[in-house]
Amino acid sequence: MNTRSELTWFKSSHSGSQGDDCVEVALTEQSICVRDSKDVTGPHFAVGREQWSRFVDFAIEA
């Protein structure tokens, strides 16, 4: 997996300008990495692209 310094993180375009309560994602060839935007030095987790796609589909339907 890529190291933290190699990842390019971004927030959703739906995130507010206040910068609170957001997550950031970074894309790799194999996975989607997710972290808390309020604690960028903290841990992050990664999920496979297929699992991420299922999550997004579920979130859109909810």
C-alpha positions in Angstrom: 0.0 0.0 0.0 1.1 3.5 -0.6 2.6 5.5 2.2 0.7 8.5 3.6 3.1 11.0 1.8 2.5 9.3 -1.6 -1.3 9.7 -1.4 -3.3 12.6 -2.8 -6.2 13.3 -0.5 -9.4 15.2 -1.4 -12.7 16.0 0.1 -16.1 15.6 -1.4 -17.5 18.6 -3.3 -20.4 18.3 -1.0 -18.2 19.1 2.1 -19.0 22.4 3.8 -16.5 25.3 3.9 -16.2 25.0 7.7 -14.0 21.9 7.3 -15.7 19.9 10.1 -17.3 16.5 10.0 -15.7 15.5 6.7 -13.8 12.6 5.4 -11.1 12.7 2.8 -10.3 10.0 0.2 -7.3 9.0 -1.8 -7.3 6.7 -4.8 -4.8 4.0 -5.5 -4.8 1.3 -8.2 -6.1 -1.3 -5.8 -8.1 0.6 -3.2 -9.8 3.7 -1.8 -8.2 5.2 1.3 -10.3 7.1 3.8 -9.3 9.4 6.7 -10.9 12.0 9.0 -10.2 15.5 7.7 -10.0 16.8 11.2 -7.1 14.5 12.0 -5.0 14.2 8.9 -2.0 12.7 10.8 -4.2 10.0 12.3 -4.8 6.6 10.9 -6.6 5.9 7.7 -8.2 2.7 6.3 -8.4 1.3 2.8 -11.1 -0.7 1.1 -11.1 -2.4 -2.3 -12.5 -0.5 -5.2 -15.4 -3.0 -5.6 -16.3 -2.7 -1.9 -16.1 1.1 -2.1 -18.5 1.1 -5.1 -21.0 -1.0 -3.2 -20.8 1.4 -0.2 -21.4 4.4 -2.5 -24.3 2.7 -4.2 -25.8 1.9 -0.8 -25.3 5.4 0.5 -27.0 6.9 -2.6 -30.0 4.7 -2.2 -30.4 5.4 1.5 
